[in-house]
Amino acid sequence: MTYARTEPTDQEPDIRARPPLVREFLLVAGLFLAYKFGRRAANGHVEEAFRNAGHVWDLERGLHLPGEGVVQGVLLHSRTLIHAANTYYATVHFPATVLFLVWLYWRRPLHYLWSRRVLAVLTGSALALHLLLPLAPPRMLPAAALVDTGQVYGPTVYGATPATDTMANQFAAMPSLHVGWAVMVAVGLIVATRSRWRWLWLLHPAVTLLVVVGTANHYWLDAIVVVALLAVALAALRLPLAARDVPAHLPWTAGAGVVRGEGARVPAYAVPGEGATVRSYAPAPAPGAGAGTEPYVVGDAHPARTPAGSGAGR
C-alpha cells in the first residue's frame, strides 16, 4: 500500500474541532487585556529605556546593520507615503490578526487552535522582554536623528508625552509584536491554505517591517528578536497531525488506477533639533509489466496517469 500527501482541502471544516465561541472570545480577550496591563506595568523606567536604546543603537552599528534612517528617508520623500505608513502602523496590526484568527476559527479549527497557542506564547515572551528590557524607540533617541512621523505627519497612536502616556507604554520597543504577529499571520495562512498565491501573504510582514522601521517606532533588532522568539514557539508547538496534509491511501494492484486524497502639539523629540506540492515516483512494476512503465504523478498540478499496458480505463 502506498501513501501520498495532499494539501489541505477546501471541504467543510471539522466542526468537532471547533472550540466553543464564547469560551474562545473570553480567552483571547483575556490574554490581550493581560498583555496590555502587563505592558503598562513596565512603564516608568525612562532612564533605563534610553540607556538600553543607546546600547541597541551601538550594537546595530557594530553588526553593520543598515541605519533605520535609510528607510525613513525613502518615506519622507512623499507626504502621502509617510501618511500611509503611519496609517498602516496604527490600523492594520491588530485588525489583521483578529481577522486571521476569526477566519481560521471558522474554516480551519485545528489550525486556529495551533495559531492561537503560538500567538499566546509569542506575546507572553514579548511581555517578559518588555519587563526585563525597557527600550526607547529610535524616534526618541537623539543619536538616531530620526523624525517621529506619527507626531509630525499623523496619525499616531501615542501621546505627545511618552513618560505620562496613559494609553500605551512607549518604552516597550523590544521586541516588535507588529512584526511578530504579521509573520505569524503569514505563516498561518500559508500552512492553512492551498492556493498557489498563498506565498503573497509574506508581503504583510515585509510591509510591516518597513513601516515600523521607517516610522522610527522600532529598530531592526526588535524585528530580529521577535522572529527568533516566533521560531522557538513554532518549534515547540508543532501543528497537530490531524491538521497537516491528509494521507491518501493509494492501492497498488495490477490494473488499478491512482486514487487521489482529498492635530496635536508636536513634542520636542519628534523632529531632530526641533520642538501545492507535486511528487513523482515510479513504483515497482506489476508482474508482467514492461520496462517502459510510466511513473505516477501525484498532486494537484497534474492529473494522475496509469502505467502503459495496465488494465485501467478498459
C-alpha positions in Angstrom: 0.0 0.0 0.0 1.4 3.4 -1.0 0.7 6.7 0.6 0.8 10.2 -0.8 0.4 13.5 1.0 -2.0 16.0 -0.3 -2.5 19.7 0.6 -5.4 20.9 2.8 -8.7 20.6 1.0 -11.5 23.2 0.8 -14.0 20.8 2.3 -16.2 21.9 5.2 -14.2 22.2 8.4 -14.5 19.6 11.1 -17.0 21.2 13.4 -16.0 18.8 16.3 -12.5 20.5 16.4 -14.0 24.0 16.7 -13.9 25.1 20.4 -16.9 27.0 21.9 -17.1 30.5 20.5 -17.9 32.3 23.8 -15.1 30.5 25.6 -12.6 31.4 22.9 -13.7 35.0 22.8 -13.2 35.3 26.6 -9.9 33.5 26.4 -8.4 35.7 23.6 -9.8 38.9 25.1 -8.4 37.9 28.5 -5.0 37.2 27.1 -5.0 40.5 25.2 -6.0 42.5 28.3 -3.4 40.7 30.4 -0.8 41.7 27.8 -2.0 45.4 27.7 -1.9 45.7 31.5 1.4 43.9 31.7 2.9 46.4 29.2 1.6 49.2 31.3 3.3 47.7 34.4 6.6 48.1 32.6 6.1 51.9 32.4 8.2 54.4 34.2 11.7 53.1 33.5 12.6 56.1 31.4 16.3 56.4 32.2 16.9 52.7 31.7 14.9 52.7 28.5 17.1 55.4 27.0 20.3 53.7 28.2 19.2 50.4 26.6 18.3 52.3 23.4 21.9 53.6 23.2 23.2 50.0 23.7 20.9 48.7 20.9 21.9 51.5 18.6 25.6 50.8 19.2 25.1 47.1 18.7 23.4 47.6 15.4 26.2 49.8 14.2 28.7 47.1 15.4 26.8 44.5 13.4 26.8 46.8 10.4 23.1 46.8 10.1 21.7 49.5 7.8 20.6 52.6 9.6 16.8 53.0 10.2 17.1 56.4 8.6 17.6 54.7 5.2 14.0 53.5 5.2 12.7 56.7 6.7 14.5 58.8 4.1 12.5 57.0 1.4 9.2 57.5 3.1 9.9 61.2 3.8 10.1 61.9 0.0 6.3 61.8 -0.1 3.9 63.2 2.4 1.3 60.7 1.1 3.7 57.8 1.5 4.6 58.7 5.1 0.9 59.3 6.0 0.1 55.9 4.5 2.9 54.3 6.6 1.6 55.9 9.8 -1.9 54.8 9.0 -0.7 51.2 8.3 1.1 51.2 11.6 -1.9 52.5 13.5 -4.7 50.5 11.9 -3.6 47.2 10.3 -1.7 45.4 13.1 -4.5 44.4 15.4 -7.5 44.1 13.0 -5.4 41.9 10.6 -4.5 39.5 13.4 -8.2 39.3 14.6 -9.5 38.6 11.1 -6.8 35.9 10.8 -8.0 34.2 13.9 -11.7 34.6 13.0 -11.1 33.0 9.6 -9.1 30.1 11.0 -11.7 29.5 13.7 -14.5 29.3 11.1 -12.6 27.5 8.2 -9.6 25.7 9.8 -10.4 25.0 13.5 -7.3 22.8 14.1 -5.1 25.5 12.6 -6.9 28.1 14.7 -6.0 26.2 17.9 -2.4 25.9 16.9 -2.1 29.6 15.8 -3.8 30.8 19.0 -1.3 28.9 21.1 1.7 30.1 19.2 0.5 33.7 19.4 -0.1 33.4 23.1 3.4 32.1 23.7 4.9 34.7 21.5 3.0 37.5 23.1 3.9 36.3 26.6 7.5 36.1 25.7 7.4 39.6 24.3 5.8 40.9 27.5 8.6 39.3 29.6 11.2 41.1 27.4 9.2 44.4 27.8 9.6 44.0 31.6 13.2 42.9 31.5 14.4 45.3 28.8 12.6 48.7 28.7 13.6 50.3 25.4 13.0 53.7 24.0 12.2 53.6 20.2 14.5 55.2 17.7 12.2 58.1 17.2 13.2 59.2 20.8 16.9 58.6 20.5 18.9 61.7 19.8 21.8 59.7 18.3 19.4 58.3 15.7 18.4 61.8 14.4 15.0 60.4 13.2 11.6 62.0 12.8 8.7 60.9 14.9 6.5 60.6 11.8 3.3 59.9 13.8 3.5 63.1 15.8 4.7 65.3 12.8 2.5 63.9 10.0 -0.1 61.8 11.7 -2.0 59.7 12.5 -0.4 58.4 15.7 -1.5 56.0 18.4 0.8 57.5 21.1 0.6 60.5 23.3 2.8 63.5 22.9 4.5 63.0 26.3 5.8 59.4 26.4 6.6 59.4 30.1 3.0 60.1 31.1 1.2 58.3 28.2 -1.9 56.7 29.8 -2.8 54.7 26.6 0.4 52.8 25.9 3.9 52.1 27.2 6.1 53.8 24.6 9.3 52.3 26.2 8.5 48.7 25.1 10.0 48.7 21.7 11.8 45.3 22.2 10.6 43.1 20.6 8.2 44.3 17.8 4.9 42.5 18.1 3.8 44.3 15.0 6.4 42.3 13.1 5.9 39.1 15.1 2.1 38.9 14.7 2.4 39.8 11.0 4.9 36.9 10.4 2.6 34.5 12.2 -0.4 35.6 10.2 1.6 34.9 7.0 2.9 31.6 8.2 -0.6 30.5 9.5 -2.3 31.4 6.2 0.4 29.7 4.1 0.1 26.5 6.1 -3.7 26.5 6.2 -4.5 27.3 2.5 -3.6 25.6 -0.8 -3.7 28.5 -3.3 -0.6 28.9 -5.4 -0.8 32.6 -4.5 -0.6 32.0 -0.7 3.0 33.0 -0.6 2.0 36.5 -1.3 0.9 36.7 2.4 4.6 37.2 3.1 4.1 40.8 1.8 2.2 41.6 5.1 5.3 41.1 7.4 7.6 42.6 4.7 5.5 45.8 4.5 5.1 45.8 8.3 8.8 45.6 8.8 9.4 48.6 6.5 6.6 50.6 8.2 7.8 50.0 11.8 11.4 50.9 10.9 10.5 53.8 8.6 8.2 55.4 11.1 11.1 55.1 13.7 8.9 53.1 16.1 11.3 50.1 16.1 14.9 49.1 15.5 16.0 46.3 13.1 16.9 44.3 16.2 13.4 44.5 17.5 12.2 42.6 14.4 15.1 40.1 14.5 14.5 39.2 18.1 10.7 38.7 17.7 11.3 36.4 14.6 13.7 34.4 16.8 11.1 34.1 19.5 8.5 33.0 17.0 10.8 30.4 15.6 11.2 28.9 19.1 7.4 29.0 19.6 6.8 27.2 16.3 9.4 24.6 17.1 7.9 23.9 20.5 4.3 24.0 19.4 4.0 21.7 16.3 1.0 21.7 14.1 -1.3 18.8 15.1 -1.0 15.8 12.9 -4.7 15.9 12.2 -4.3 19.4 10.7 -1.4 18.5 8.4 -1.6 17.1 4.9 -4.0 14.2 4.9 -2.5 10.8 3.8 -4.5 9.3 1.0 -4.5 5.5 0.5 -3.3 4.6 -2.9 -4.0 0.9 -3.6 -1.4 -0.6 -5.9 -2.7 -3.6 -7.8 -2.4 -4.6 -11.4 -4.9 -2.7 -13.4 -5.8 -0.3 -10.6 -5.7 3.5 -11.2 -4.5 6.1 -8.8 -6.9 7.3 -6.1 -6.2 10.9 -5.1 -6.6 12.1 -1.5 -9.0 14.7 -0.8 -3.7 67.6 15.5 -1.8 67.6 18.4 1.2 69.6 19.6 4.4 68.2 18.2 6.8 67.3 21.1 10.4 68.4 21.2 11.8 65.0 20.4 9.7 64.5 17.3 11.9 66.3 14.9 15.7 66.2 15.4 16.9 69.6 16.6 13.3 70.9 16.9 10.4 71.1 19.3 0.6 22.8 -3.9 3.3 20.1 -3.6 3.9 17.7 -6.6 5.7 14.3 -6.1 6.7 11.9 -8.9 7.9 8.4 -8.4 8.0 5.1 -10.2 6.6 2.2 -8.1 7.7 -1.4 -8.7 6.0 -2.6 -11.9 3.3 -5.2 -11.6 4.1 -8.8 -12.7 4.4 -8.9 -16.4 4.7 -5.1 -16.9 7.3 -3.9 -19.4 10.4 -1.9 -18.6 8.9 1.2 -20.0 6.3 1.7 -17.3 5.4 5.3 -16.9 5.6 6.8 -13.4 2.7 8.0 -11.5 2.4 11.7 -10.8 0.6 12.6 -7.5 -0.5 16.1 -6.6 -2.7 18.9 -7.8 -0.6 20.2 -10.7 -1.1 17.2 -13.0 -3.8 14.5 -13.4 -2.9 11.0 -12.3 -1.7 8.7 -15.1 -1.7 4.9 -15.2 1.1 2.7 -16.5 1.2 1.7 -20.1 -0.3 -1.7 -20.6 -2.4 -1.7 -17.4 -6.0 -2.7 -17.3 -7.2 0.7 -16.0 -9.7 2.5 -18.2 -10.7 -0.5 -20.2 
